[in-house]
Structures are given as C-alpha cells and as structure tokens.
C-alpha cells in the first residue's frame, strides 16, 4: 500500500485544527514567539471570547478559532509553519465563527493599506 503524501495545505489544516494536541517541532525563534505573546496580551487582555487566526496559503484563506490562552500556549507551533501569512483577529467573538454578529469585544480597529 502506498502512503499518500500530505500537501502543505493539508499539513497546515491538520495542524491548526488540532493545535492544542498535535506535536510540532518549534522552529520559530524564541524572540518572535515572545513578541507574538506580548501582542496578544496587549490586544486581548482579559478577553474570554474566541480569537481567530486566518492563514493565507497561495490564494486560499482558512480560519481557526481558539481561546486566548490556548493560542498563547501554542503560538510557537503556528509561527513554525513555513510559507504562510498569518492574520490574528483584533476582536474576539462569542462563538468560534468570525462574523460581525458574533463580535464579543471590539478591541481595536484595523486598516490594511
């Protein structure tokens, strides 16, 4: 039986769907992990909603939703994925669905120039 090789997208999707339980070799630099945690601490202080991270690979966007503590504990795994752009939602959500009607806390306004 031949094993099917996972595409990069499949690997990313599997890793992020199982972020809190999967084992990933941390390749991200310690300073970058600490900067990401500080960014989350400032932006999502005392936040009890869901935080969304979105990953862009090629022209495909995928969204994943976590509680802030889960994300902070596992951000090194996210930063260790090569070849993707990562977006962190500035606001939190009541449900693990990033929609305007689910906004829990409006922490920041964002503009992409």
Helices and strands as residue ranges (DSSP letters): H 8-17, H 30-43, E 50-57, E 60-67, H 68-79, E 85-88, E 92-93, G 100-102, E 103-105
